[in-house]
Each structure stands twice: as structure tokens, then as C-alpha cells.
Amino acid sequence: MNPSSSIEISVGVFIALGLLCLAYLALNLGEVDLADDQSVPLSARFTSSSGLREGAHVEVGGVRVGSVRKISLDPKTYEARVEMRIPRAVRLQMDSIASIRTSGIVGDKFVKIAPGGATEFIAPGGEVLETEASINLEELLSKYIFSTDSHH
């Protein structure tokens, strides 16, 4: 075996190891679940999902438990239908409340679920019936500005 072919083999092995490391990092840092057997679908309908994006996290009790998978418009009610995935172990009561919140003052939007007190639980694939839409900061500011302007 000549010296140039051993160098080519070692470079090939080095590149293959580098690609494996990149694939590992992409899967772990991107939070991609190849085996998604432990999570179940859950949905909620909001009058406005303004600012919420697919991939946003879902919190229960201040702990990230899942993510938003899809946001679509219901053509019958013109409400935003938010589809999420949460762990099978997280069981939510029928009277749980889903709301769209903001992380910090101008942070990303996420779905916060406040557990209820009912004895019945939402079945996997079910829907959270009680919801609170996202608060639009621009609308609040414009209402405040224009209402204080008119009083002077």
C-alpha cells in the first residue's frame, strides 16, 4: 500500500466521523424526535394565535412539556386551530385552560396550559376546550394612546 492511499483513507474516515458528529448535533440540538411514541396529539382553538409559530413550546406548570406542531384556520369558525404534542404521561383535566403567552416583554409566544380540577381527563388526541387568545400589545397601546388623547 503506498503512502498516498493511506492518507486518502484517513481523510475519508475523518470526514465520515465529522458528518456523523454533525448529524448527532442536528438531531439533539434541533429536538427532533425520530421515535415519537411517547407523545400524544392535543389541540386547542383560539380566536387569535397572532405571533405563535410552529415549533413553539408548550408549558404545563411552568415546565416545557411539548411543542406546537401545526397552526391552521378552521374554515367553519374562522378560529386558529393549534395542534400540539405532549408526553403521554402528562394527563390534563377536561377543564384545563390553554392560553397563548409571551416569554418576557417582547419574547417568543408559547402555549401555557393551566390544569383544571375536574376528575375526567382529556383523551389522547383530544381538545382543550377552554382557551385564552394571545394579547396583542400593539392594540392595547393604541387603545391607551387614543383614549388618553381624546380626554385632553
Number of C-alpha atoms within 10 A of each C-alpha: 5 6 7 8 10 11 11 11 11 11 12 12 12 11 12 12 12 12 12 11 11 12 11 12 12 12 12 11 8 9 10 10 11 7 7 10 9 11 18 18 18 20 20 22 26 21 15 18 25 14 14 20 17 14 15 17 22 23 20 17 10 10 10 14 15 22 20 22 17 15 19 13 16 12 8 6 10 13 16 19 20 23 19 25 22 22 16 12 9 12 14 22 18 20 18 19 18 25 21 21 20 16 9 8 7 8 9 14 20 25 27 22 21 19 16 14 12 11 9 12 15 16 14 17 12 14 20 18 15 16 18 18 17 20 16 12 11 9 10 10 11 11 12 11 11 10 11 10 9 7 6 5
